[in-house]
Amino acid sequence: MTRTVMSRRGFLKSLAGLSIVAAGGVVYRAWDNGVFDVGAGPAYEPWHDWRDDMGDGPLALVRAGILASNAHNTQPWRFELAEDRIAVYADHERHLGAFDPYRREMALSLGCAIENMVLTAKAQGFAPRMELAQDRFGLGGPAHPERPVAILHLAPGEAEESELFRAIAHRHTHRGAYDREQPVSQALQDEMQSLAGGRDGIRLFLFGGGPAKARLGELIVSATEEIIADHAMAMDSAAWFRFDWRSIQQHRDGVTLDTVGLPPLINAVAKIVPAPSPEQADQQWLDATRNVHVATAPLLGMITVGDLYDQPTTLQAGQLWQRLHLWATARGLAAQPLNMPPERVDREAELGLEPRMAAALTGITGDAGWRPTFVFRMGHAERPARLSPRRPVEAVLAA
Ligand SMILES: Cc1cc2nc3c(=O)[nH]c(=O)nc-3n(C[C@H](O)[C@H](O)[C@H](O)COP(=O)(O)O)c2cc1C
């Protein structure tokens, strides 16, 4: 009997020992994978120190440019500085492959960076003037990779620190649930339309409710399903997901777990358990798109263009998205691009498939002359969005 009790005690002791070791392992893994360091470390420094060297002229503009929204956080840009101008280049090594066969999203991303730079130029007392290269997108790579897509000329002007400029480091893509009971008011939608006005060849569509909003929501979900079923697209997207702390700090790019919009506790658990396979990650993405992103969106919107594959128009469409997202940030609104439908339009065109997604989108705009290049949602969210990593400014300066 005594021996039995002793051995039971011994068993319980060793169980306790094992639990402590296991808990230690979990805590170690949590520590190792950045559970306690959300938004910390060198990969996030560009968000904190972007205004430290505001006297740096063109370099200060680049510090703001790299904080812009950009597809899959590929940061597909390089900048060449002179005293009175900045040349903006596409970095084709950071191309999204089958996900962006015409490099349309790359140009949208460059447009976003340009908008941050224009706002910062004005805040610094420059009168910026944009010169956009007249190019078209085609398959098989850029026709003129050595040419800048844009040159930002800087002449002295009146200093103007706008609310959009002040929002630059507070703007983050929000992939969590939005409050469906809180609509984006008509007055706010009118402000958005006035931000979009006066641009030739670009038109903003907004859907706060009704059948067009429901239909666009369906297309966002079905485009996501089609992307997941398209192996090349799914793989080229998965290549930019960073699941562990070390690869985030090493690459300083890509989409991270912290930014997928999970509640804090689930986010912490997701960092401790093994990373999902690409197939599991795709399924989680589809579920979130259907049940969170679309289901809780009070407002869906589309930036449309007259010519889907015209480079200067696309750069300006990117500028408009950056402006809208900064404006939303200044108004306390959350926003997220949901650009899967136009991504499928590109892929249909590349593969010579029947243009089903393109036709379905025309069913929403009611006019084949306006082609969606950017789809997004907006609303009010309970928690703020988290920071995404950025490469240091030195890494994006042309030699
Ligand atoms: C052209 C373009 C397409 C994008 N498409 C999506 C998208 O479909 N889904 C999404 O969640 N975010 C999308 N984004 C947002 C980027 O993933 C995000 O800007 C990037 O990860 C950097 O994060 P940040 O915006 O928080 O700085 C897109 C951004 C751009 C400019």
Ligand as a Chemical Component Dictionary entry (heavy atoms), coordinates in Angstrom:
data_LIG
# 
_chem_comp.id                   LIG 
_chem_comp.type                 NON-POLYMER 
_chem_comp.pdbx_formal_charge   0 
_chem_comp.three_letter_code    LIG 
# 
loop_
_chem_comp_atom.comp_id 
_chem_comp_atom.atom_id 
_chem_comp_atom.alt_atom_id 
_chem_comp_atom.type_symbol 
_chem_comp_atom.charge 
_chem_comp_atom.model_Cartn_x 
_chem_comp_atom.model_Cartn_y 
_chem_comp_atom.model_Cartn_z 
_chem_comp_atom.pdbx_ordinal 
LIG C1  C1  C 0 -2.625 47.112 -54.730 1  
LIG C2  C2  C 0 -2.892 46.617 -53.329 2  
LIG C3  C3  C 0 -3.639 45.456 -53.148 3  
LIG C4  C4  C 0 -3.904 44.985 -51.865 4  
LIG N1  N1  N 0 -4.715 43.882 -51.702 5  
LIG C5  C5  C 0 -5.032 43.462 -50.468 6  
LIG C6  C6  C 0 -5.978 42.411 -50.274 7  
LIG O1  O1  O 0 -6.549 41.891 -51.231 8  
LIG N2  N2  N 0 -6.247 42.017 -49.001 9  
LIG C7  C7  C 0 -5.652 42.602 -47.913 10 
LIG O2  O2  O 0 -5.930 42.215 -46.787 11 
LIG N3  N3  N 0 -4.776 43.626 -48.062 12 
LIG C8  C8  C 0 -4.454 44.064 -49.300 13 
LIG N4  N4  N 0 -3.605 45.128 -49.464 14 
LIG C9  C9  C 0 -3.013 45.761 -48.272 15 
LIG C10 C10 C 0 -1.551 45.345 -48.122 16 
LIG O3  O3  O 0 -1.455 43.966 -47.844 17 
LIG C11 C11 C 0 -0.925 46.190 -47.021 18 
LIG O4  O4  O 0 -0.918 47.524 -47.431 19 
LIG C12 C12 C 0 0.506  45.756 -46.708 20 
LIG O5  O5  O 0 0.516  44.469 -46.142 21 
LIG C13 C13 C 0 1.182  46.717 -45.743 22 
LIG O6  O6  O 0 0.455  46.838 -44.564 23 
LIG P1  P1  P 0 -0.112 48.255 -44.062 24 
LIG O7  O7  O 0 -1.118 48.724 -45.068 25 
LIG O8  O8  O 0 -0.731 47.966 -42.736 26 
LIG O9  O9  O 0 1.056  49.199 -43.970 27 
LIG C14 C14 C 0 -3.370 45.654 -50.744 28 
LIG C15 C15 C 0 -2.637 46.837 -50.926 29 
LIG C16 C16 C 0 -2.416 47.331 -52.205 30 
LIG C17 C17 C 0 -1.674 48.613 -52.392 31 
# 
loop_
_chem_comp_bond.comp_id 
_chem_comp_bond.atom_id_1 
_chem_comp_bond.atom_id_2 
_chem_comp_bond.value_order 
_chem_comp_bond.pdbx_ordinal 
LIG C1  C2  SING 1  
LIG C2  C3  SING 2  
LIG C2  C16 DOUB 3  
LIG C3  C4  DOUB 4  
LIG C4  N1  SING 5  
LIG C4  C14 SING 6  
LIG N1  C5  DOUB 7  
LIG C5  C6  SING 8  
LIG C5  C8  SING 9  
LIG C6  O1  DOUB 10 
LIG C6  N2  SING 11 
LIG N2  C7  SING 12 
LIG C7  O2  DOUB 13 
LIG C7  N3  SING 14 
LIG N3  C8  DOUB 15 
LIG C8  N4  SING 16 
LIG N4  C9  SING 17 
LIG N4  C14 SING 18 
LIG C9  C10 SING 19 
LIG C10 O3  SING 20 
LIG C10 C11 SING 21 
LIG C11 O4  SING 22 
LIG C11 C12 SING 23 
LIG C12 O5  SING 24 
LIG C12 C13 SING 25 
LIG C13 O6  SING 26 
LIG O6  P1  SING 27 
LIG P1  O7  DOUB 28 
LIG P1  O8  SING 29 
LIG P1  O9  SING 30 
LIG C14 C15 DOUB 31 
LIG C15 C16 SING 32 
LIG C16 C17 SING 33 
# 
